[in-house]
Amino acid sequence: MVPNLSKELIPPEDFVLVLGSSSPRRQELCKRFGLPIVVVNPGGVEETPKQSQVTPQEITTKIALAKLQETERVAANEAAEKIKGKRIVYLAADTMVFLGEERLGKPLHAQHAEHMLRKLSGRWHDVYTGVGMKIVWNDARVQQMFFCERTRVLFRKLPYQAIQKYVQTGIPLDKAGAYGIQDEGGFFVDQIRGDFYNVMGFPLGRIWELLYNNGVIR
């Protein structure tokens, strides 16, 4: 969805960014926008794809929009005083890793993580992040936007000992695809086509563009 560009100049300090995420990585990256941040956890959103959602873009976008709606609801209950009287940006995202048509979620245990990494070894895979954003200037002016970012990643051929050593750190167990590009998992990456930050689960450039084009940040 292509956003309408805001013609009204709004002082950035009037905005607060409400991030619906429990991810420390997303929270840290959000600080780069220079906005006050309120973090809420949009728990309870079903993240298992439905059969009617056939493409990764559709799956991640649908879940991101559900998280966005839940983020707004939770913020109204748990962060009402922090956002009262402010212009608000609600932001939520969902990231999935696909090897061909196979979705690689978070591994269930260490052996599962090893299995995923052995599958990824020497092969291209895709990282998709669906993002939902809602900008609230006032009761009469609200805009909702969404998009899906895709990044292609090629892994090096991985020695089994290297996989075992990485899995023993415990890091892969809370990562989709069983690796984090921002940690030792970055050693495995040979090539990237697309946004590096998208592989971290937060397509920074596209989000910045939406915020900038709509006058939220300068």
CYANA upper distance limits for C-alpha pairs under 8 A (distance plus 0.5 A):
  1 MET  CA    145 MET  CA      6.86
  1 MET  CA    146 PHE  CA      6.62
  1 MET  CA    147 PHE  CA      6.94
  2 VAL  CA    145 MET  CA      8.15
  3 PRO  CA    145 MET  CA      7.05
  3 PRO  CA    210 LEU  CA      7.87
  4 ASN  CA    214 ASN  CA      7.91
  5 LEU  CA    213 ASN  CA      5.89
  5 LEU  CA    214 ASN  CA      5.67
  5 LEU  CA    215 GLY  CA      8.44
  6 SER  CA    213 ASN  CA      7.04
  6 SER  CA    214 ASN  CA      4.97
  6 SER  CA    215 GLY  CA      6.39
  7 LYS  CA    214 ASN  CA      8.28
  7 LYS  CA    215 GLY  CA      8.18
  8 GLU  CA    215 GLY  CA      7.71
  9 LEU  CA    215 GLY  CA      6.40
 10 ILE  CA     14 ASP  CA      7.86
 10 ILE  CA    215 GLY  CA      6.63
 10 ILE  CA    216 VAL  CA      7.25
 11 PRO  CA     15 PHE  CA      8.30
 11 PRO  CA    216 VAL  CA      8.11
 12 PRO  CA     35 LEU  CA      7.88
 12 PRO  CA    215 GLY  CA      8.14
 12 PRO  CA    216 VAL  CA      6.00
 12 PRO  CA    217 ILE  CA      5.85
 12 PRO  CA    218 ARG  CA      7.79
 13 GLU  CA     35 LEU  CA      7.51
 13 GLU  CA     36 PRO  CA      8.47
 14 ASP  CA     86 LYS  CA      6.44
 14 ASP  CA     87 ARG  CA      6.37
 15 PHE  CA     35 LEU  CA      7.42
 15 PHE  CA     36 PRO  CA      7.94
 15 PHE  CA     86 LYS  CA      6.39
 15 PHE  CA     87 ARG  CA      5.08
 15 PHE  CA     88 ILE  CA      5.87
 15 PHE  CA     89 VAL  CA      7.51
 15 PHE  CA    216 VAL  CA      7.40
 16 VAL  CA     35 LEU  CA      6.55
 16 VAL  CA     36 PRO  CA      5.58
 16 VAL  CA     37 ILE  CA      6.48
 16 VAL  CA     38 VAL  CA      7.79
 16 VAL  CA     83 ILE  CA      7.36
 16 VAL  CA     86 LYS  CA      7.03
 16 VAL  CA     87 ARG  CA      6.86
 16 VAL  CA     88 ILE  CA      5.56
 16 VAL  CA     89 VAL  CA      6.75
 17 LEU  CA     35 LEU  CA      6.84
 17 LEU  CA     36 PRO  CA      6.60
 17 LEU  CA     37 ILE  CA      5.36
 17 LEU  CA     38 VAL  CA      6.70
 17 LEU  CA     88 ILE  CA      6.44
 17 LEU  CA     89 VAL  CA      5.22
 17 LEU  CA     90 TYR  CA      6.58
 17 LEU  CA     91 LEU  CA      7.80
 18 VAL  CA     37 ILE  CA      6.38
 18 VAL  CA     38 VAL  CA      5.26
 18 VAL  CA     39 VAL  CA      6.34
 18 VAL  CA     40 VAL  CA      7.73
 18 VAL  CA     71 THR  CA      8.23
 18 VAL  CA     75 ALA  CA      8.06
 18 VAL  CA     88 ILE  CA      7.50
 18 VAL  CA     89 VAL  CA      6.43
 18 VAL  CA     90 TYR  CA      5.30
 18 VAL  CA     91 LEU  CA      6.69
 19 LEU  CA     27 GLN  CA      8.01
 19 LEU  CA     37 ILE  CA      7.50
 19 LEU  CA     38 VAL  CA      6.70
 19 LEU  CA     39 VAL  CA      5.41
 19 LEU  CA     40 VAL  CA      6.77
 19 LEU  CA     71 THR  CA      7.90
 19 LEU  CA     90 TYR  CA      6.63
 19 LEU  CA     91 LEU  CA      5.51
 19 LEU  CA     92 ALA  CA      6.65
 20 GLY  CA     39 VAL  CA      6.58
 20 GLY  CA     40 VAL  CA      5.56
 20 GLY  CA     41 ASN  CA      5.92
 20 GLY  CA     42 PRO  CA      6.13
 20 GLY  CA     67 LYS  CA      7.43
 20 GLY  CA     68 LEU  CA      7.36
 20 GLY  CA     71 THR  CA      5.55
 20 GLY  CA     90 TYR  CA      7.97
 20 GLY  CA     91 LEU  CA      6.58
 20 GLY  CA     92 ALA  CA      5.50
 20 GLY  CA     93 ALA  CA      8.28
 21 SER  CA     26 ARG  CA      7.71
 21 SER  CA     27 GLN  CA      8.02
 21 SER  CA     39 VAL  CA      7.28
 21 SER  CA     40 VAL  CA      6.84
 21 SER  CA     41 ASN  CA      5.84
 21 SER  CA     42 PRO  CA      7.19
 21 SER  CA     92 ALA  CA      7.14
 21 SER  CA     93 ALA  CA      8.15
 22 SER  CA     27 GLN  CA      8.42
 22 SER  CA     39 VAL  CA      8.27
 22 SER  CA     40 VAL  CA      7.86
 22 SER  CA     41 ASN  CA      6.18
 23 SER  CA     27 GLN  CA      6.87
 24 PRO  CA     28 GLU  CA      6.58
 25 ARG  CA     29 LEU  CA      6.72
 25 ARG  CA    200 MET  CA      7.82
 26 ARG  CA     30 CYS  CA      6.58
 26 ARG  CA    201 GLY  CA      7.72
 26 ARG  CA    202 PHE  CA      6.66
 27 GLN  CA     31 LYS  CA      7.27
 27 GLN  CA     39 VAL  CA      8.16
 28 GLU  CA     32 ARG  CA      8.13
 29 LEU  CA    202 PHE  CA      8.25
 29 LEU  CA    204 LEU  CA      8.02
 30 CYS  CA     34 GLY  CA      8.43
 30 CYS  CA     37 ILE  CA      8.24
 31 LYS  CA     35 LEU  CA      7.36
 31 LYS  CA     36 PRO  CA      8.49
 31 LYS  CA     37 ILE  CA      7.93
 33 PHE  CA    208 TRP  CA      7.83
 33 PHE  CA    217 ILE  CA      7.75
 34 GLY  CA    217 ILE  CA      8.49
 38 VAL  CA     79 ALA  CA      8.09
 38 VAL  CA     82 LYS  CA      8.06
 40 VAL  CA     71 THR  CA      7.08
 40 VAL  CA     74 VAL  CA      7.34
 40 VAL  CA     75 ALA  CA      6.98
 40 VAL  CA     78 GLU  CA      8.46
 41 ASN  CA     71 THR  CA      7.47
 41 ASN  CA     74 VAL  CA      8.06
 42 PRO  CA     67 LYS  CA      6.29
 42 PRO  CA     68 LEU  CA      8.34
 42 PRO  CA     70 GLU  CA      5.81
 42 PRO  CA     71 THR  CA      5.61
 42 PRO  CA     74 VAL  CA      7.31
 43 GLY  CA     70 GLU  CA      8.29
 45 VAL  CA     63 ILE  CA      8.02
 45 VAL  CA     66 ALA  CA      7.16
 45 VAL  CA     67 LYS  CA      6.76
 45 VAL  CA     70 GLU  CA      8.06
 46 GLU  CA     63 ILE  CA      7.95
 47 GLU  CA     63 ILE  CA      6.84
 49 PRO  CA     53 GLN  CA      6.98
 49 PRO  CA     59 ILE  CA      6.50
 50 LYS  CA     59 ILE  CA      8.36
 53 GLN  CA     58 GLU  CA      6.46
 53 GLN  CA     59 ILE  CA      6.04
 54 VAL  CA     58 GLU  CA      7.39
 54 VAL  CA     59 ILE  CA      7.63
 55 THR  CA     59 ILE  CA      6.68
 56 PRO  CA     60 THR  CA      6.54
 56 PRO  CA     96 MET  CA      8.21
 56 PRO  CA     98 PHE  CA      8.42
 56 PRO  CA    128 TYR  CA      7.26
 57 GLN  CA     61 THR  CA      6.51
 57 GLN  CA    128 TYR  CA      7.35
 57 GLN  CA    129 THR  CA      8.37
 57 GLN  CA    130 GLY  CA      7.39
 57 GLN  CA    148 CYS  CA      6.25
 58 GLU  CA     62 LYS  CA      6.49
 59 ILE  CA     63 ILE  CA      6.84
 60 THR  CA     64 ALA  CA      6.51
 60 THR  CA     93 ALA  CA      8.48
 60 THR  CA     94 ASP  CA      6.09
 60 THR  CA     95 THR  CA      7.01
 60 THR  CA     96 MET  CA      7.53
 60 THR  CA    128 TYR  CA      7.56
 60 THR  CA    129 THR  CA      6.66
 60 THR  CA    130 GLY  CA      5.06
 60 THR  CA    131 VAL  CA      8.38
 60 THR  CA    148 CYS  CA      7.70
 61 THR  CA     65 LEU  CA      6.65
 61 THR  CA     94 ASP  CA      7.93
 61 THR  CA    129 THR  CA      8.17
 61 THR  CA    130 GLY  CA      4.81
 61 THR  CA    131 VAL  CA      6.84
 61 THR  CA    132 GLY  CA      7.78
 61 THR  CA    146 PHE  CA      7.66
 61 THR  CA    147 PHE  CA      7.24
 61 THR  CA    148 CYS  CA      6.72
 62 LYS  CA     66 ALA  CA      6.78
 62 LYS  CA    130 GLY  CA      8.23
 63 ILE  CA     67 LYS  CA      6.64
 63 ILE  CA     93 ALA  CA      8.38
 63 ILE  CA     94 ASP  CA      6.91
 63 ILE  CA    130 GLY  CA      8.06
 64 ALA  CA     68 LEU  CA      6.58
 64 ALA  CA     92 ALA  CA      6.26
 64 ALA  CA     93 ALA  CA      5.27
 64 ALA  CA     94 ASP  CA      5.69
 64 ALA  CA    130 GLY  CA      6.07
 64 ALA  CA    131 VAL  CA      5.99
 64 ALA  CA    132 GLY  CA      5.96
 65 LEU  CA     69 GLN  CA      6.77
 65 LEU  CA     92 ALA  CA      7.83
 65 LEU  CA     93 ALA  CA      8.44
 65 LEU  CA    131 VAL  CA      7.83
 65 LEU  CA    132 GLY  CA      5.69
 65 LEU  CA    146 PHE  CA      8.11
 66 ALA  CA     70 GLU  CA      6.79
 67 LYS  CA     71 THR  CA      6.40
 67 LYS  CA     92 ALA  CA      6.37
 67 LYS  CA     93 ALA  CA      7.75
 68 LEU  CA     72 GLU  CA      6.88
 68 LEU  CA     90 TYR  CA      7.30
 68 LEU  CA     91 LEU  CA      6.73
 68 LEU  CA     92 ALA  CA      5.58
 68 LEU  CA     93 ALA  CA      8.33
 68 LEU  CA    132 GLY  CA      6.44
 68 LEU  CA    133 MET  CA      7.50
 68 LEU  CA    134 LYS  CA      8.32
 69 GLN  CA     73 ARG  CA      6.94
 70 GLU  CA     74 VAL  CA      6.56
 71 THR  CA     75 ALA  CA      6.49
 71 THR  CA     90 TYR  CA      7.65
 71 THR  CA     91 LEU  CA      8.30
 71 THR  CA     92 ALA  CA      7.83
 72 GLU  CA     76 ALA  CA      6.74
 72 GLU  CA     90 TYR  CA      7.24
 73 ARG  CA     77 ASN  CA      7.16
 74 VAL  CA     78 GLU  CA      6.37
 74 VAL  CA     79 ALA  CA      8.14
 75 ALA  CA     79 ALA  CA      5.28
 75 ALA  CA     80 ALA  CA      6.79
 76 ALA  CA     80 ALA  CA      5.54
 79 ALA  CA     83 ILE  CA      7.00
 80 ALA  CA     84 LYS  CA      6.35
 83 ILE  CA     87 ARG  CA      8.33
 83 ILE  CA     88 ILE  CA      7.67
 87 ARG  CA    135 ILE  CA      8.21
 87 ARG  CA    136 VAL  CA      6.20
 87 ARG  CA    137 TRP  CA      5.44
 87 ARG  CA    138 ASN  CA      7.31
 88 ILE  CA    134 LYS  CA      8.49
 88 ILE  CA    135 ILE  CA      6.37
 88 ILE  CA    136 VAL  CA      5.61
 88 ILE  CA    137 TRP  CA      7.27
 89 VAL  CA    133 MET  CA      7.40
 89 VAL  CA    134 LYS  CA      6.17
 89 VAL  CA    135 ILE  CA      5.03
 89 VAL  CA    136 VAL  CA      6.83
 90 TYR  CA    133 MET  CA      6.06
 90 TYR  CA    134 LYS  CA      5.52
 90 TYR  CA    135 ILE  CA      6.92
 91 LEU  CA    131 VAL  CA      7.90
 91 LEU  CA    132 GLY  CA      6.39
 91 LEU  CA    133 MET  CA      5.14
 91 LEU  CA    134 LYS  CA      7.17
 92 ALA  CA    131 VAL  CA      6.38
 92 ALA  CA    132 GLY  CA      5.86
 92 ALA  CA    133 MET  CA      7.12
 93 ALA  CA    129 THR  CA      7.09
 93 ALA  CA    130 GLY  CA      5.99
 93 ALA  CA    131 VAL  CA      4.87
 93 ALA  CA    132 GLY  CA      6.72
 93 ALA  CA    201 GLY  CA      8.19
 93 ALA  CA    202 PHE  CA      7.83
 94 ASP  CA    129 THR  CA      5.94
 94 ASP  CA    130 GLY  CA      5.75
 94 ASP  CA    131 VAL  CA      7.17
 94 ASP  CA    201 GLY  CA      7.78
 95 THR  CA    127 VAL  CA      7.55
 95 THR  CA    128 TYR  CA      6.07
 95 THR  CA    129 THR  CA      4.70
 95 THR  CA    130 GLY  CA      6.94
 95 THR  CA    176 ALA  CA      8.22
 95 THR  CA    201 GLY  CA      5.95
 96 MET  CA    103 ARG  CA      7.63
 96 MET  CA    104 LEU  CA      7.68
 96 MET  CA    105 GLY  CA      7.19
 96 MET  CA    127 VAL  CA      6.38
 96 MET  CA    128 TYR  CA      5.86
 96 MET  CA    129 THR  CA      6.97
 96 MET  CA    176 ALA  CA      6.86
 96 MET  CA    177 GLY  CA      8.46
 97 VAL  CA    103 ARG  CA      6.40
 97 VAL  CA    104 LEU  CA      5.81
 97 VAL  CA    105 GLY  CA      7.21
 97 VAL  CA    125 HIS  CA      7.75
 97 VAL  CA    126 ASP  CA      6.28
 97 VAL  CA    127 VAL  CA      5.09
 97 VAL  CA    128 TYR  CA      6.87
 97 VAL  CA    176 ALA  CA      6.64
 97 VAL  CA    177 GLY  CA      6.20
 98 PHE  CA    102 GLU  CA      5.91
 98 PHE  CA    103 ARG  CA      4.97
 98 PHE  CA    104 LEU  CA      6.22
 98 PHE  CA    125 HIS  CA      6.43
 98 PHE  CA    126 ASP  CA      5.71
 98 PHE  CA    127 VAL  CA      6.92
 98 PHE  CA    128 TYR  CA      8.40
 98 PHE  CA    177 GLY  CA      8.47
 99 LEU  CA    103 ARG  CA      6.94
 99 LEU  CA    104 LEU  CA      7.56
 99 LEU  CA    120 LEU  CA      7.96
 99 LEU  CA    124 TRP  CA      7.85
 99 LEU  CA    125 HIS  CA      5.26
 99 LEU  CA    126 ASP  CA      6.95
100 GLY  CA    125 HIS  CA      7.26
100 GLY  CA    126 ASP  CA      8.25
104 LEU  CA    116 MET  CA      7.84
104 LEU  CA    176 ALA  CA      6.72
104 LEU  CA    177 GLY  CA      5.47
105 GLY  CA    175 LYS  CA      8.03
105 GLY  CA    176 ALA  CA      4.98
105 GLY  CA    177 GLY  CA      6.17
105 GLY  CA    178 ALA  CA      8.25
106 LYS  CA    172 PRO  CA      8.41
106 LYS  CA    173 LEU  CA      6.79
106 LYS  CA    174 ASP  CA      6.20
106 LYS  CA    175 LYS  CA      5.71
106 LYS  CA    176 ALA  CA      4.80
106 LYS  CA    177 GLY  CA      6.67
106 LYS  CA    178 ALA  CA      6.68
107 PRO  CA    112 HIS  CA      5.86
107 PRO  CA    113 ALA  CA      5.61
107 PRO  CA    116 MET  CA      8.26
107 PRO  CA    172 PRO  CA      8.01
107 PRO  CA    173 LEU  CA      6.04
107 PRO  CA    174 ASP  CA      7.72
107 PRO  CA    175 LYS  CA      7.97
107 PRO  CA    176 ALA  CA      7.78
107 PRO  CA    177 GLY  CA      7.89
107 PRO  CA    178 ALA  CA      6.65
108 LEU  CA    112 HIS  CA      6.49
108 LEU  CA    113 ALA  CA      7.94
108 LEU  CA    173 LEU  CA      7.66
109 HIS  CA    113 ALA  CA      6.88
109 HIS  CA    173 LEU  CA      7.16
110 ALA  CA    114 GLU  CA      6.82
110 ALA  CA    167 VAL  CA      6.78
110 ALA  CA    168 GLN  CA      8.13
110 ALA  CA    170 GLY  CA      8.25
110 ALA  CA    173 LEU  CA      7.46
111 GLN  CA    115 HIS  CA      6.73
112 HIS  CA    116 MET  CA      6.80
113 ALA  CA    117 LEU  CA      6.78
113 ALA  CA    167 VAL  CA      7.27
113 ALA  CA    172 PRO  CA      7.09
113 ALA  CA    173 LEU  CA      7.24
113 ALA  CA    177 GLY  CA      8.38
113 ALA  CA    178 ALA  CA      5.88
114 GLU  CA    118 ARG  CA      6.65
114 GLU  CA    163 ILE  CA      6.89
114 GLU  CA    164 GLN  CA      7.33
114 GLU  CA    167 VAL  CA      7.22
115 HIS  CA    119 LYS  CA      6.81
116 MET  CA    120 LEU  CA      6.80
116 MET  CA    177 GLY  CA      7.08
116 MET  CA    178 ALA  CA      7.05
117 LEU  CA    121 SER  CA      6.58
117 LEU  CA    163 ILE  CA      7.35
117 LEU  CA    177 GLY  CA      8.02
117 LEU  CA    178 ALA  CA      7.16
117 LEU  CA    179 TYR  CA      8.40
118 ARG  CA    158 LEU  CA      7.85
118 ARG  CA    160 TYR  CA      8.18
118 ARG  CA    163 ILE  CA      8.15
119 LYS  CA    123 ARG  CA      8.35
120 LEU  CA    124 TRP  CA      7.78
120 LEU  CA    125 HIS  CA      7.72
120 LEU  CA    155 PHE  CA      6.94
121 SER  CA    155 PHE  CA      5.99
121 SER  CA    156 ARG  CA      6.51
121 SER  CA    157 LYS  CA      5.48
121 SER  CA    158 LEU  CA      5.91
122 GLY  CA    154 LEU  CA      7.33
122 GLY  CA    155 PHE  CA      5.44
122 GLY  CA    156 ARG  CA      5.25
122 GLY  CA    157 LYS  CA      4.84
122 GLY  CA    158 LEU  CA      7.61
123 ARG  CA    154 LEU  CA      6.05
123 ARG  CA    155 PHE  CA      6.09
123 ARG  CA    156 ARG  CA      8.00
124 TRP  CA    152 ARG  CA      7.18
124 TRP  CA    153 VAL  CA      5.92
124 TRP  CA    154 LEU  CA      4.70
124 TRP  CA    155 PHE  CA      6.97
125 HIS  CA    152 ARG  CA      6.31
125 HIS  CA    153 VAL  CA      5.87
125 HIS  CA    154 LEU  CA      6.93
126 ASP  CA    150 ARG  CA      7.19
126 ASP  CA    151 THR  CA      6.22
126 ASP  CA    152 ARG  CA      5.10
126 ASP  CA    153 VAL  CA      6.64
127 VAL  CA    150 ARG  CA      6.17
127 VAL  CA    151 THR  CA      5.70
127 VAL  CA    152 ARG  CA      6.87
127 VAL  CA    153 VAL  CA      8.04
127 VAL  CA    198 ASN  CA      7.73
127 VAL  CA    199 VAL  CA      6.47
128 TYR  CA    148 CYS  CA      7.14
128 TYR  CA    149 GLU  CA      6.11
128 TYR  CA    150 ARG  CA      5.10
128 TYR  CA    151 THR  CA      7.10
128 TYR  CA    198 ASN  CA      7.98
128 TYR  CA    199 VAL  CA      8.48
129 THR  CA    148 CYS  CA      5.98
129 THR  CA    149 GLU  CA      5.76
129 THR  CA    150 ARG  CA      7.19
129 THR  CA    198 ASN  CA      7.10
129 THR  CA    201 GLY  CA      6.67
129 THR  CA    202 PHE  CA      7.58
129 THR  CA    203 PRO  CA      7.85
130 GLY  CA    146 PHE  CA      7.88
130 GLY  CA    147 PHE  CA      6.37
130 GLY  CA    148 CYS  CA      4.75
130 GLY  CA    149 GLU  CA      7.00
131 VAL  CA    146 PHE  CA      5.97
131 VAL  CA    147 PHE  CA      6.01
131 VAL  CA    148 CYS  CA      6.67
132 GLY  CA    144 GLN  CA      8.02
132 GLY  CA    145 MET  CA      6.49
132 GLY  CA    146 PHE  CA      4.96
132 GLY  CA    147 PHE  CA      7.42
133 MET  CA    144 GLN  CA      6.23
133 MET  CA    145 MET  CA      5.71
133 MET  CA    146 PHE  CA      6.59
134 LYS  CA    142 VAL  CA      7.68
134 LYS  CA    143 GLN  CA      6.15
134 LYS  CA    144 GLN  CA      4.74
134 LYS  CA    145 MET  CA      6.77
135 ILE  CA    142 VAL  CA      6.26
135 ILE  CA    143 GLN  CA      5.76
135 ILE  CA    144 GLN  CA      6.86
136 VAL  CA    141 ARG  CA      6.86
136 VAL  CA    142 VAL  CA      5.11
136 VAL  CA    143 GLN  CA      7.15
137 TRP  CA    141 ARG  CA      6.01
137 TRP  CA    142 VAL  CA      6.66
138 ASN  CA    142 VAL  CA      7.33
149 GLU  CA    198 ASN  CA      7.50
149 GLU  CA    203 PRO  CA      7.34
150 ARG  CA    194 GLY  CA      7.47
150 ARG  CA    195 ASP  CA      8.36
150 ARG  CA    198 ASN  CA      7.93
151 THR  CA    192 ILE  CA      7.60
151 THR  CA    193 ARG  CA      6.24
151 THR  CA    194 GLY  CA      5.10
151 THR  CA    195 ASP  CA      6.49
151 THR  CA    196 PHE  CA      8.09
151 THR  CA    198 ASN  CA      7.14
151 THR  CA    199 VAL  CA      7.30
152 ARG  CA    192 ILE  CA      6.25
152 ARG  CA    193 ARG  CA      5.48
152 ARG  CA    194 GLY  CA      6.94
153 VAL  CA    189 VAL  CA      7.45
153 VAL  CA    190 ASP  CA      8.15
153 VAL  CA    191 GLN  CA      6.37
153 VAL  CA    192 ILE  CA      5.19
153 VAL  CA    193 ARG  CA      6.98
154 LEU  CA    189 VAL  CA      6.49
154 LEU  CA    190 ASP  CA      5.98
154 LEU  CA    191 GLN  CA      5.56
154 LEU  CA    192 ILE  CA      6.94
155 PHE  CA    188 PHE  CA      5.98
155 PHE  CA    189 VAL  CA      5.12
155 PHE  CA    190 ASP  CA      5.78
155 PHE  CA    191 GLN  CA      7.69
156 ARG  CA    188 PHE  CA      6.01
156 ARG  CA    189 VAL  CA      6.50
156 ARG  CA    190 ASP  CA      5.83
157 LYS  CA    188 PHE  CA      8.41
158 LEU  CA    162 ALA  CA      7.16
158 LEU  CA    163 ILE  CA      7.32
158 LEU  CA    188 PHE  CA      7.50
159 PRO  CA    163 ILE  CA      7.09
160 TYR  CA    164 GLN  CA      6.73
161 GLN  CA    165 LYS  CA      6.65
162 ALA  CA    166 TYR  CA      6.73
163 ILE  CA    167 VAL  CA      6.66
164 GLN  CA    168 GLN  CA      6.62
165 LYS  CA    169 THR  CA      7.36
166 TYR  CA    170 GLY  CA      7.96
166 TYR  CA    171 ILE  CA      7.86
166 TYR  CA    172 PRO  CA      8.01
166 TYR  CA    184 GLU  CA      7.77
166 TYR  CA    185 GLY  CA      8.00
167 VAL  CA    171 ILE  CA      7.22
167 VAL  CA    172 PRO  CA      6.55
167 VAL  CA    173 LEU  CA      8.26
171 ILE  CA    175 LYS  CA      7.93
171 ILE  CA    179 TYR  CA      7.81
171 ILE  CA    180 GLY  CA      8.26
172 PRO  CA    176 ALA  CA      8.48
172 PRO  CA    177 GLY  CA      8.40
172 PRO  CA    178 ALA  CA      4.79
172 PRO  CA    179 TYR  CA      5.36
172 PRO  CA    180 GLY  CA      7.47
173 LEU  CA    178 ALA  CA      6.63
174 ASP  CA    178 ALA  CA      7.76
175 LYS  CA    179 TYR  CA      6.12
175 LYS  CA    180 GLY  CA      6.90
179 TYR  CA    185 GLY  CA      5.68
180 GLY  CA    184 GLU  CA      7.72
180 GLY  CA    185 GLY  CA      5.59
180 GLY  CA    186 GLY  CA      7.16
180 GLY  CA    199 VAL  CA      8.42
180 GLY  CA    200 MET  CA      7.33
181 ILE  CA    185 GLY  CA      5.62
181 ILE  CA    186 GLY  CA      4.63
181 ILE  CA    187 PHE  CA      8.39
181 ILE  CA    189 VAL  CA      8.06
181 ILE  CA    199 VAL  CA      7.23
181 ILE  CA    200 MET  CA      7.01
182 GLN  CA    186 GLY  CA      6.47
182 GLN  CA    200 MET  CA      7.44
184 GLU  CA    188 PHE  CA      8.43
185 GLY  CA    189 VAL  CA      7.92
192 ILE  CA    196 PHE  CA      7.68
194 GLY  CA    198 ASN  CA      8.44
195 ASP  CA    199 VAL  CA      7.66
195 ASP  CA    203 PRO  CA      7.00
195 ASP  CA    205 GLY  CA      8.35
196 PHE  CA    200 MET  CA      7.67
196 PHE  CA    203 PRO  CA      8.30
197 TYR  CA    201 GLY  CA      7.08
197 TYR  CA    202 PHE  CA      6.09
197 TYR  CA    203 PRO  CA      5.71
197 TYR  CA    204 LEU  CA      6.58
198 ASN  CA    202 PHE  CA      5.34
198 ASN  CA    203 PRO  CA      4.68
198 ASN  CA    204 LEU  CA      7.69
199 VAL  CA    203 PRO  CA      8.39
203 PRO  CA    207 ILE  CA      6.91
204 LEU  CA    208 TRP  CA      6.52
205 GLY  CA    209 GLU  CA      6.64
206 ARG  CA    210 LEU  CA      6.93
207 ILE  CA    211 LEU  CA      6.81
208 TRP  CA    212 TYR  CA      6.46
209 GLU  CA    213 ASN  CA      6.39
210 LEU  CA    214 ASN  CA      6.63
211 LEU  CA    215 GLY  CA      6.90
211 LEU  CA    216 VAL  CA      5.59
211 LEU  CA    217 ILE  CA      6.40
212 TYR  CA    216 VAL  CA      6.29
212 TYR  CA    217 ILE  CA      5.56
212 TYR  CA    218 ARG  CA      6.52
